[in-house]
């Protein structure tokens, strides 16, 4: 819930939450209880030079979509060198260009650089000497999330880097987890991208937690965007069934039978809930109908732990309205598709022994096929 609320934004007066801005990083080891929400971004990378500071407090972050390298020409060129001094001058000139790039980064006040592309070893050496951290070959997705989290602007060239393009975070720290090193960019002022680091004893546990977490994030997003919820525990289905039966009385002809059948099908949800929880589905359904008829409240559903019918609001058993609408819509469409089937095609070459050893005989005889 905290993760989704952190990334919520108002767009044209509507609440929007892009869960792609919640990075989920899986690392097996320790227990699920060690799973944490980081108000910032965690990158599966390490600092590009061993001499760079492992912890940077008061991080001023530069984001580059450019190499910190000497640019190569697009055409083949040959340089004729007649003596060692010329070679020395050539190398010095290349180094000077890299030193100028590092100086430009230093002038902006940046103390950590994230680049989508490569960084020359000479540039890394000078960055480390000045106490500036650097990370190379960062994915474009992580760069985008870093921008959202820290407020930094991605620039396409070191020359374009300026103080107002920098982002801020409380700290950037290199942390070792198992055999891997991760970079934690923590506690930006108002991060619009966050990270959940999932821990677990095995890869299977971590993968299962990842799937469950994604479902939970989608549920919270739907609830926040729509601002509407319904009760769980089969309560909405029971209330809809009751109201459909009341409406069916006012409708004549075959439509009445269809409405009543639809109402009955909705009650399959609380019936299945009760049965799966180990309770008598008939007794529970009778009590559920009674509550909705007498109490006049749509919030009564099944407590799967006790088998009693209770107010789902008091138990905090709630669902987003969007999910419930989609479930009913999808089930109705599937039923309609099945009912539209007006013919069956027999599969040829089926083993006569299959399916109980009887040959398939279509209704009306073979001439119907």
C-alpha positions as CSV (number, residue, x, y, z in Angstrom):
1,X,0.0,0.0,0.0
2,X,2.8,2.4,0.9
3,X,4.6,1.7,-2.4
4,X,1.5,2.4,-4.5
5,X,0.6,5.5,-2.5
6,X,4.1,6.8,-3.0
7,X,3.8,6.8,-6.8
8,X,0.2,8.1,-7.1
9,X,-0.2,11.2,-9.3
10,X,-3.1,13.4,-10.3
11,X,-3.6,13.5,-14.1
12,X,-6.4,15.7,-15.4
13,X,-8.1,15.5,-12.0
14,X,-7.9,11.8,-11.9
15,X,-5.8,9.6,-9.7
16,X,-3.3,7.5,-11.6
17,X,-0.7,5.0,-10.4
18,X,1.8,3.4,-12.8
19,X,3.0,0.3,-11.0
20,X,5.8,0.0,-13.6
21,X,7.4,2.7,-11.4
22,X,7.6,0.2,-8.6
23,X,10.8,-1.9,-9.2
24,X,10.7,-5.4,-7.8
25,X,14.2,-6.8,-7.2
26,X,14.4,-10.5,-6.3
27,X,17.3,-11.8,-4.2
28,X,17.2,-15.2,-2.6
29,X,18.7,-15.6,0.9
30,X,17.4,-14.8,4.4
31,X,13.6,-15.0,4.9
32,X,10.5,-13.3,3.4
33,X,10.3,-11.1,6.6
34,X,13.5,-9.4,5.3
35,X,11.6,-8.1,2.3
36,X,11.8,-4.3,2.3
37,X,10.4,-1.2,0.7
38,X,13.1,1.3,-0.4
39,X,11.9,4.9,-1.0
40,X,14.3,5.2,-3.9
41,X,15.9,2.8,-6.4
42,X,18.0,-0.3,-5.9
43,X,20.2,-1.1,-8.9
44,X,21.8,-4.5,-9.4
45,X,25.2,-2.9,-10.2
46,X,28.3,-2.0,-8.3
47,X,30.5,1.0,-8.4
48,X,32.7,1.0,-11.5
49,X,36.0,1.6,-9.6
50,X,37.3,0.0,-6.4
51,X,38.6,3.3,-5.0
52,X,35.2,5.1,-5.2
53,X,33.4,5.8,-1.9
54,X,31.1,3.0,-0.9
55,X,28.7,5.4,0.8
56,X,27.8,8.8,-0.4
57,X,25.8,11.0,2.0
58,X,23.8,13.9,0.6
59,X,24.0,12.4,-2.9
60,X,23.8,14.8,-5.9
61,X,23.0,12.6,-8.8
62,X,23.9,13.0,-12.5
63,X,22.1,10.8,-15.1
64,X,23.8,10.4,-18.5
65,X,22.7,8.9,-21.7
66,X,26.2,9.3,-23.1
67,X,29.6,7.7,-22.9
68,X,32.4,9.3,-20.9
69,X,34.9,8.3,-23.5
70,X,36.8,9.8,-26.3
71,X,34.4,9.8,-29.3
72,X,35.4,7.6,-32.2
73,X,35.2,8.8,-35.7
74,X,32.6,7.3,-38.1
75,X,35.2,6.7,-40.8
76,X,38.5,4.9,-40.8
77,X,41.5,7.1,-40.2
78,X,45.3,6.4,-40.0
79,X,47.7,8.4,-38.0
80,X,51.4,8.3,-38.9
81,X,53.6,8.5,-35.8
82,X,57.4,8.9,-36.5
83,X,58.7,9.0,-33.0
84,X,57.7,8.2,-29.4
85,X,57.1,11.8,-28.5
86,X,54.3,12.0,-31.0
87,X,52.7,8.9,-29.5
88,X,53.0,10.5,-26.0
89,X,51.3,13.7,-27.2
90,X,48.5,11.7,-28.8
91,X,47.9,9.8,-25.5
92,X,48.1,13.0,-23.5
93,X,45.5,14.7,-25.7
94,X,43.1,11.8,-25.3
95,X,43.6,11.9,-21.5
96,X,43.1,15.7,-21.5
97,X,39.7,15.3,-23.2
98,X,38.7,12.8,-20.5
99,X,40.0,15.0,-17.7
100,X,37.9,17.9,-19.1
101,X,34.8,15.7,-19.0
102,X,35.5,14.8,-15.4
103,X,36.0,18.5,-14.6
104,X,32.7,19.4,-16.1
105,X,31.0,16.8,-13.9
106,X,32.8,18.1,-10.8
107,X,31.8,21.7,-11.6
108,X,28.1,20.8,-11.5
109,X,28.5,19.6,-7.9
110,X,27.6,16.0,-8.8
111,X,29.1,13.3,-6.5
112,X,27.6,10.2,-8.2
113,X,27.1,9.6,-11.9
114,X,24.9,6.9,-13.5
115,X,25.5,6.3,-17.2
116,X,23.5,4.2,-19.6
117,X,26.7,3.7,-21.6
118,X,30.4,3.0,-21.0
119,X,32.9,5.0,-19.0
120,X,36.6,5.0,-19.9
121,X,39.0,3.6,-17.3
122,X,41.0,6.8,-17.3
123,X,37.9,8.8,-16.6
124,X,37.0,6.3,-13.8
125,X,40.5,6.9,-12.3
126,X,40.0,10.6,-12.2
127,X,36.5,10.4,-10.9
128,X,37.7,8.1,-8.0
129,X,40.5,10.6,-7.2
130,X,37.9,13.4,-6.8
131,X,35.6,11.2,-4.6
132,X,32.9,11.0,-7.3
133,X,31.1,7.7,-7.6
134,X,30.2,6.3,-11.0
135,X,28.1,3.4,-12.4
136,X,28.2,2.4,-16.0
137,X,26.0,0.5,-18.4
138,X,22.8,1.1,-16.3
139,X,19.6,0.0,-18.1
140,X,17.4,2.6,-19.6
141,X,14.6,1.4,-17.3
142,X,16.7,2.0,-14.2
143,X,17.8,5.4,-15.5
144,X,14.1,6.4,-16.0
145,X,13.2,5.3,-12.5
146,X,16.2,7.1,-11.0
147,X,14.9,10.3,-12.7
148,X,11.5,9.8,-11.3
149,X,12.8,9.0,-7.8
150,X,15.4,11.7,-7.5
151,X,14.2,14.5,-9.8
152,X,17.3,14.3,-11.9
153,X,17.1,15.1,-15.6
154,X,18.7,12.7,-18.1
155,X,21.2,14.5,-20.4
156,X,22.6,13.3,-23.7
157,X,26.1,14.7,-23.3
158,X,28.5,15.6,-20.5
159,X,28.7,19.1,-22.1
160,X,25.0,19.5,-21.4
161,X,25.3,18.6,-17.7
162,X,24.4,21.5,-15.4
163,X,23.6,21.9,-11.7
164,X,19.9,22.1,-12.4
165,X,19.9,18.7,-14.0
166,X,21.1,17.0,-10.8
167,X,18.8,14.9,-8.6
168,X,19.1,14.4,-4.8
169,X,18.9,11.6,-2.4
170,X,19.8,11.2,1.2
171,X,22.4,8.5,0.4
172,X,23.8,6.2,-2.2
173,X,25.3,3.0,-0.7
174,X,26.9,-0.1,-2.1
175,X,25.6,-3.1,-0.2
176,X,26.7,-6.7,-0.5
177,X,23.9,-9.3,-0.5
178,X,25.2,-12.8,-0.8
179,X,27.6,-12.9,-3.7
180,X,26.1,-9.8,-5.4
181,X,26.6,-6.1,-4.8
182,X,23.7,-3.7,-5.1
183,X,23.5,0.1,-5.1
184,X,20.8,1.6,-2.8
185,X,19.7,5.1,-3.7
186,X,17.7,6.0,-0.6
187,X,15.3,8.6,0.7
188,X,14.8,11.1,-2.1
189,X,12.6,14.0,-1.1
190,X,9.4,12.9,-2.9
191,X,10.2,9.8,-4.9
192,X,7.8,8.9,-7.7
193,X,9.6,5.6,-8.2
194,X,10.3,3.1,-5.4
195,X,11.8,-0.4,-5.0
196,X,10.7,-3.5,-3.2
197,X,13.5,-5.9,-2.5
198,X,12.1,-9.4,-2.1
199,X,14.0,-11.9,0.0
200,X,13.4,-15.6,0.5
201,X,15.1,-18.9,1.3
202,X,15.0,-20.3,-2.2
203,X,14.4,-19.0,-5.7
204,X,11.1,-20.7,-5.8
205,X,9.9,-18.9,-2.7
206,X,11.1,-15.5,-4.1
207,X,9.4,-16.2,-7.5
208,X,6.1,-17.1,-5.8
209,X,6.3,-13.9,-3.6
210,X,7.0,-11.9,-6.7
211,X,3.8,-13.1,-8.4
212,X,1.7,-12.6,-5.3
213,X,3.2,-9.1,-4.8
214,X,2.4,-8.1,-8.3
215,X,-1.2,-9.1,-7.9
216,X,-1.4,-7.2,-4.6
217,X,0.0,-4.1,-6.2
218,X,-2.6,-4.2,-9.0
219,X,-5.4,-4.6,-6.4
220,X,-4.2,-1.5,-4.5
221,X,-3.8,0.5,-7.7
222,X,-7.3,-0.3,-8.8
223,X,-8.7,0.7,-5.4
224,X,-6.8,4.0,-5.4
225,X,-7.6,4.9,-9.0
226,X,-11.3,4.1,-8.8
227,X,-11.9,5.1,-5.2
228,X,-14.5,2.4,-4.9
229,X,-14.5,-0.9,-3.1
230,X,-16.9,-3.7,-2.3
231,X,-17.0,-6.3,0.4
232,X,-15.4,-9.7,0.0
233,X,-16.6,-13.0,1.3
234,X,-19.3,-13.4,-1.4
235,X,-21.2,-10.4,-0.1
236,X,-21.6,-8.6,-3.5
237,X,-22.8,-11.7,-5.2
238,X,-25.4,-12.4,-2.5
239,X,-26.7,-8.9,-2.6
240,X,-26.9,-8.9,-6.5
241,X,-28.7,-12.2,-6.4
242,X,-31.2,-10.8,-4.0
243,X,-31.9,-7.7,-6.0
244,X,-32.1,-9.6,-9.3
245,X,-34.7,-11.9,-7.8
246,X,-36.7,-8.9,-6.7
247,X,-36.4,-7.4,-10.3
248,X,-37.3,-10.7,-11.9
249,X,-40.8,-10.7,-10.3
250,X,-41.5,-7.5,-12.3
251,X,-40.4,-9.0,-15.6
252,X,-42.6,-11.4,-17.5
253,X,-42.0,-14.2,-20.0
254,X,-38.8,-16.1,-20.5
255,X,-36.7,-13.1,-19.4
256,X,-37.8,-13.7,-15.9
257,X,-36.3,-17.2,-16.0
258,X,-33.0,-15.9,-17.4
259,X,-32.7,-13.3,-14.7
260,X,-33.4,-15.9,-12.0
261,X,-30.8,-18.2,-13.5
262,X,-28.3,-15.4,-13.5
263,X,-29.0,-14.7,-9.9
264,X,-28.5,-18.3,-9.0
265,X,-25.2,-18.5,-10.8
266,X,-23.9,-15.5,-8.8
267,X,-24.5,-17.5,-5.6
268,X,-21.9,-20.0,-6.9
269,X,-19.2,-17.7,-5.5
270,X,-20.3,-17.8,-1.8
271,X,-21.2,-21.4,-2.1
272,X,-17.8,-22.3,-3.4
273,X,-16.1,-20.2,-0.7
274,X,-18.0,-22.0,2.0
275,X,-17.3,-25.4,0.5
276,X,-13.5,-24.7,0.1
277,X,-13.4,-23.5,3.7
278,X,-14.8,-26.8,4.9
279,X,-18.3,-25.7,5.9
280,X,-21.8,-26.9,4.7
281,X,-22.5,-24.7,1.7
282,X,-26.3,-25.0,2.0
283,X,-26.4,-23.9,5.6
284,X,-24.0,-21.0,5.0
285,X,-26.0,-19.9,1.9
286,X,-29.3,-19.9,3.8
287,X,-27.8,-17.8,6.6
288,X,-26.2,-15.4,4.0
289,X,-29.6,-14.9,2.2
290,X,-31.3,-14.4,5.6
291,X,-28.8,-11.7,6.6
292,X,-29.2,-9.8,3.3
293,X,-32.9,-10.0,3.5
294,X,-33.4,-9.0,7.1
295,X,-30.4,-6.8,7.9
296,X,-30.7,-4.9,4.6
297,X,-26.9,-4.5,4.5
298,X,-24.8,-5.4,1.4
299,X,-21.7,-5.9,3.5
300,X,-22.5,-9.3,5.0
301,X,-20.2,-12.1,3.7
302,X,-18.7,-15.4,4.8
303,X,-15.9,-15.5,7.4
304,X,-13.9,-18.5,6.0
305,X,-12.2,-19.0,9.4
306,X,-15.4,-19.5,11.4
307,X,-18.1,-20.2,8.8
308,X,-20.2,-17.4,10.2
309,X,-21.8,-14.6,8.2
310,X,-20.3,-11.3,9.3
311,X,-19.9,-7.7,8.3
312,X,-16.9,-7.7,6.0
313,X,-16.1,-4.1,6.8
314,X,-15.3,-5.0,10.4
315,X,-13.1,-7.8,9.2
316,X,-11.4,-5.6,6.6
317,X,-12.2,-8.1,3.8
318,X,-12.6,-5.8,0.8
319,X,-12.1,-5.8,-2.9
320,X,-11.7,-3.2,-5.6
321,X,-15.0,-2.6,-7.5
322,X,-13.1,-2.9,-10.9
323,X,-12.0,-6.4,-10.1
324,X,-15.5,-7.6,-9.2
325,X,-16.9,-6.0,-12.3
326,X,-14.4,-7.7,-14.5
327,X,-15.0,-11.1,-13.0
328,X,-18.7,-10.9,-13.6
329,X,-18.2,-9.5,-17.1
330,X,-15.7,-12.2,-18.1
331,X,-17.8,-15.0,-16.7
332,X,-20.9,-13.7,-18.6
333,X,-19.0,-13.4,-21.9
334,X,-17.6,-16.9,-21.5
335,X,-21.1,-18.3,-20.9
336,X,-22.4,-16.4,-23.9
337,X,-19.7,-17.9,-26.1
338,X,-20.5,-21.4,-25.0
339,X,-24.2,-20.9,-25.6
340,X,-23.5,-19.7,-29.2
341,X,-22.0,-23.0,-30.1
342,X,-24.6,-24.6,-32.3
343,X,-22.5,-27.5,-33.7
344,X,-19.9,-30.0,-32.8
345,X,-17.2,-31.3,-35.1
346,X,-16.0,-34.9,-34.4
347,X,-12.3,-35.4,-34.2
348,X,-11.1,-38.1,-36.8
349,X,-8.6,-40.7,-36.1
350,X,-9.5,-41.0,-32.4
351,X,-8.6,-44.3,-30.7
352,X,-11.9,-46.3,-30.3
353,X,-10.7,-47.4,-26.9
354,X,-10.4,-43.9,-25.6
355,X,-13.2,-42.4,-23.5
356,X,-14.6,-45.6,-22.2
357,X,-14.3,-47.6,-25.4
358,X,-17.5,-46.3,-27.1
359,X,-17.6,-44.7,-30.5
360,X,-18.7,-41.1,-30.7
361,X,-22.1,-40.8,-32.3
362,X,-23.2,-37.3,-33.1
363,X,-26.9,-36.3,-32.4
364,X,-29.0,-36.9,-35.5
365,X,-26.5,-39.3,-37.1
366,X,-23.4,-38.8,-39.2
367,X,-25.3,-37.0,-41.9
368,X,-25.3,-33.9,-39.7
369,X,-21.5,-33.6,-40.1
